Amino acid sequence: MRWRSWLVSPNRSWDGVGGYHLARPDASSMLYLHRLEVASEHRRQGIGRALLRAFMSAGAQAGATKMFFTTGQGNARARALYESLGGGLAAQGPTVSYWFQLHPVAGPEAVQAAASRALLLTGVAGVGKSTVADAVGRVLTEAGHITAVVDTDMLAQFGPPRSTGLAGGRSYDELKRVNLASVWSNFRTAGARFLVAAAIIDTVAERERYAQSLAGCDVLVVKLIAEAGTVRRRLRQRDTGPKLKQHLDTLEQHGTAPTSAAVEDFTVTNDRAADEVATSMLVRAGWIGRDNQPTGGRTPQQ
């Protein structure tokens, strides 16, 4: 049996996902994802994520308990999407295989809406991650979402590290992730269903590690960019000495534009008031509507 899910864009070009619902000898069934396609002009808008979730939802409602598929090892953007949605890596080589566990659902939105959501803001030092993260938290709170905001730099204010033990055996980046897992657990127990965090995430592997720290979260990564001159000005306003020099040298070498690793779901230019940037970002992600109200079908259960 074959399953397809399709979304059509306003200009009538097609984005779609297709595959097969396969019966197994033990009377169970699983999905095989054959093709996920999003037109180039529609990418970084969450369409691929929505299509994949719709396909998974249709299969789960039909009784499938697993989904599997194969993609190219070098397809970093697609792999970041699959891993952020909980895909387990099954094999590596020129191609890689992923497995997803599917669960029974009560309706078509049940797979589409995760229990909780995390928005990770990445970008170079000085681009405004912490400021925009705070603004995102304000907008979500005003929209009625129970939200936690974390600056991961504050989770690794520790040192000097000892030569042995936890601090000596872990990098500061790993310390951030370990502490984030604990902080998120506390926030979730207190009732939070949304997390906004500022973090530097520049590889697919790093994105996966952050996703693993956020149990039960559908993770979305957004990269902030800004004009190099704007970033330099912000850095000089906040940093001095060796730290400022390090950040300026990094900016000179790498700039602020998206990298080829493409770990982000989409990119936003931080060139307006923080609340405006935050609102446009959340509308684009589908977390709120254009009137700043929660979106109906995509809002997690609370």
C-alpha positions in Angstrom: 0.0 0.0 0.0 1.3 3.4 -0.9 0.9 6.6 1.2 1.4 10.2 -0.1 1.1 13.6 1.6 1.1 16.8 -0.4 1.2 20.5 0.2 0.7 23.0 -2.6 2.3 26.4 -2.6 0.4 29.6 -3.6 2.2 29.7 -7.0 1.0 26.1 -7.7 4.4 24.4 -7.6 4.4 21.1 -5.6 6.2 20.1 -2.5 5.5 16.5 -1.4 6.4 13.3 0.4 5.7 9.8 -0.7 6.4 6.2 0.4 5.0 2.8 1.2 3.1 1.2 4.0 4.6 -2.3 4.3 3.1 -5.4 5.9 5.6 -7.6 7.9 5.4 -11.4 8.4 4.7 -10.9 12.1 1.4 -9.0 11.2 2.9 -5.6 12.2 3.6 -2.9 9.6 6.1 -0.1 8.9 6.6 2.9 6.7 9.2 3.3 4.0 9.9 6.9 3.1 10.7 6.9 -0.6 10.9 10.7 -1.3 10.7 14.0 0.5 10.8 17.0 -1.9 10.6 20.7 -1.2 11.1 23.2 -4.1 14.2 25.3 -3.6 12.1 28.5 -3.3 10.1 27.0 -0.4 13.0 25.7 1.7 13.8 26.9 5.3 10.1 27.5 5.9 9.3 24.4 7.9 7.5 22.7 4.9 9.7 19.6 4.9 9.2 19.1 8.6 5.4 19.5 8.2 5.3 17.0 5.3 7.4 14.5 7.2 5.1 14.7 10.2 2.0 14.4 8.1 3.4 11.2 6.5 4.3 9.8 9.9 0.9 10.7 11.3 -0.9 8.9 8.4 1.2 5.8 8.8 0.8 5.7 12.6 -3.0 6.0 12.3 -2.9 3.1 9.8 -1.1 0.9 12.4 2.6 1.3 11.4 5.0 1.2 14.3 8.2 2.2 12.6 9.4 4.2 9.7 12.7 3.9 7.8 14.5 5.5 4.9 17.9 6.1 3.4 19.6 9.4 2.5 23.1 10.5 1.3 25.8 10.8 3.9 26.7 14.3 2.7 23.1 15.6 2.8 23.7 17.7 5.9 20.5 19.7 5.8 18.2 16.7 5.5 20.1 14.8 8.1 19.8 17.7 10.6 16.0 17.6 10.0 15.7 13.9 10.5 17.9 13.9 13.6 16.0 16.8 15.2 12.8 14.9 14.8 14.2 11.9 16.7 15.5 9.7 13.9 17.9 6.9 14.9 21.0 6.4 12.8 21.1 2.7 11.7 23.9 2.5 9.2 26.7 4.7 7.7 28.6 4.7 4.5 28.0 6.6 1.2 24.3 6.4 2.3 22.9 6.5 5.8 19.7 4.9 7.1 17.3 6.2 9.8 14.6 4.6 11.9 11.7 6.3 13.6 9.5 4.8 16.2 5.8 5.6 15.5 3.1 5.6 18.2 -0.7 5.3 18.0 -2.4 8.6 17.6 -5.8 9.9 18.4 -6.1 12.3 15.4 -4.1 13.7 12.5 -2.5 16.3 14.6 -1.2 14.0 17.3 2.1 13.2 15.6 2.4 16.7 14.2 2.4 18.3 17.7 5.2 17.3 20.0 4.7 17.3 23.8 7.1 20.3 24.0 9.0 22.5 21.7 12.5 24.0 21.8 13.8 26.9 19.8 17.6 27.1 19.7 19.0 30.4 18.5 22.5 30.2 17.0 24.9 32.5 15.3 28.3 34.2 15.8 29.1 36.0 19.1 27.6 39.5 19.0 24.8 38.8 16.6 22.2 39.2 19.4 21.2 35.6 20.3 20.6 36.4 24.0 18.6 39.6 23.3 16.4 37.9 20.7 15.9 34.8 22.9 14.6 37.1 25.7 12.3 38.8 23.2 11.0 35.4 21.9 10.2 34.4 25.5 8.2 37.6 26.0 6.2 37.1 22.8 5.5 33.5 23.6 4.4 34.4 27.1 2.1 37.1 25.8 0.6 34.5 23.4 -0.3 32.3 26.3 2.6 29.7 26.2 4.3 28.6 29.3 7.9 29.3 28.3 11.4 29.0 29.7 14.4 31.0 28.4 18.0 30.0 28.8 21.3 31.5 27.8 23.6 28.5 27.6 26.7 30.6 28.2 25.4 31.1 31.8 25.3 27.3 32.2 29.1 27.0 31.9 30.3 29.9 34.1 32.8 27.7 35.9 36.5 27.6 36.3 39.3 27.3 36.3 38.7 23.6 35.5 40.4 21.0 37.6 42.6 18.5 35.8 40.4 15.6 36.8 36.7 15.0 37.5 33.6 16.4 35.7 35.1 19.8 34.7 38.4 18.4 33.6 36.9 15.6 31.6 34.3 17.7 29.8 34.6 20.7 27.5 32.6 23.8 28.4 30.3 23.0 25.5 29.5 19.6 26.9 29.0 21.2 30.3 26.4 23.5 28.8 24.5 20.6 27.3 24.6 18.5 30.5 23.4 21.5 32.5 20.7 22.3 29.9 19.3 18.8 30.3 18.9 19.3 34.0 17.5 22.8 33.7 15.0 21.7 31.1 13.9 18.8 33.3 13.1 21.3 36.1 11.3 23.7 33.8 9.2 21.0 32.3 8.2 19.7 35.8 7.2 23.3 36.6 4.9 23.3 33.6 6.9 24.8 30.8 6.1 23.4 27.3 8.3 25.8 25.3 12.0 26.4 25.7 14.0 29.2 24.0 17.8 28.9 24.3 20.8 30.9 22.9 23.6 28.6 21.9 26.4 28.2 19.3 25.6 25.2 17.1 27.7 24.9 14.0 27.7 21.2 13.1 25.0 18.6 12.6 26.6 16.5 15.3 26.3 19.4 17.8 22.7 19.9 16.9 22.0 16.3 17.6 23.7 16.5 21.0 21.6 19.5 21.9 18.5 17.7 20.8 19.4 14.7 23.0 19.6 17.1 26.0 16.1 18.3 25.5 14.0 15.2 26.2 10.5 15.2 24.7 11.1 18.3 22.6 10.6 19.0 18.9 13.8 21.0 18.3 13.9 23.9 15.8 17.3 25.7 15.1 17.2 29.3 13.8 20.4 31.1 12.8 20.6 34.8 13.4 22.8 36.9 11.1 23.6 40.6 10.9 25.9 42.9 9.0 29.5 42.5 10.0 29.7 46.1 11.0 26.7 45.8 13.3 28.2 42.7 15.0 31.6 44.5 15.5 29.8 47.4 17.2 27.8 45.1 19.5 31.0 43.2 20.4 32.9 46.4 21.3 30.0 47.5 23.5 30.0 44.4 25.6 33.6 42.8 25.5 37.1 44.0 26.0 40.7 42.6 25.9 41.5 39.1 24.7 37.9 38.1 24.6 37.0 40.9 22.2 40.0 40.1 20.1 39.0 36.5 19.8 35.5 37.3 18.8 36.6 39.9 16.2 39.2 37.4 14.7 36.5 34.8 14.4 34.2 37.2 12.7 37.0 38.2 10.3 37.6 34.6 9.4 34.1 33.3 9.1 31.7 36.2 8.7 28.0 36.0 9.8 26.4 34.3 6.7 25.0 30.8 6.9 27.7 28.1 6.6 27.7 25.0 4.3 26.9 22.8 7.3 23.4 24.1 7.2 22.4 22.9 10.7 19.6 25.6 11.0 16.0 25.1 9.8 16.0 28.7 8.6 17.9 32.0 8.9 16.7 35.4 10.2 18.4 38.7 9.9 18.6 40.6 13.2 18.3 44.1 11.8 15.2 45.4 13.7 13.9 45.8 17.2 14.2 42.5 19.1 10.5 42.0 19.5 9.9 42.5 15.8 12.6 39.9 15.0 11.2 37.5 17.5 7.6 37.8 16.3 8.5 37.3 12.6 10.6 34.3 13.6 7.8 32.7 15.5 5.3 33.3 12.7 7.6 31.7 10.2 8.1 28.7 12.5 4.4 28.4 12.8 4.3 28.7 16.6 2.1 31.8 16.6 -0.2 33.4 14.0 0.4 36.8 12.5 -1.9 38.3 15.2 0.5 37.0 17.9 -2.0 34.3 18.9 -1.1 30.6 19.3 -1.7 28.5 16.1 -4.5 26.0 16.6 -3.4 22.7 15.1 0.3 23.1 15.8 0.1 24.2 19.4 1.3 21.5 21.8 -1.1 20.0 24.4 -0.7 21.7 27.7 
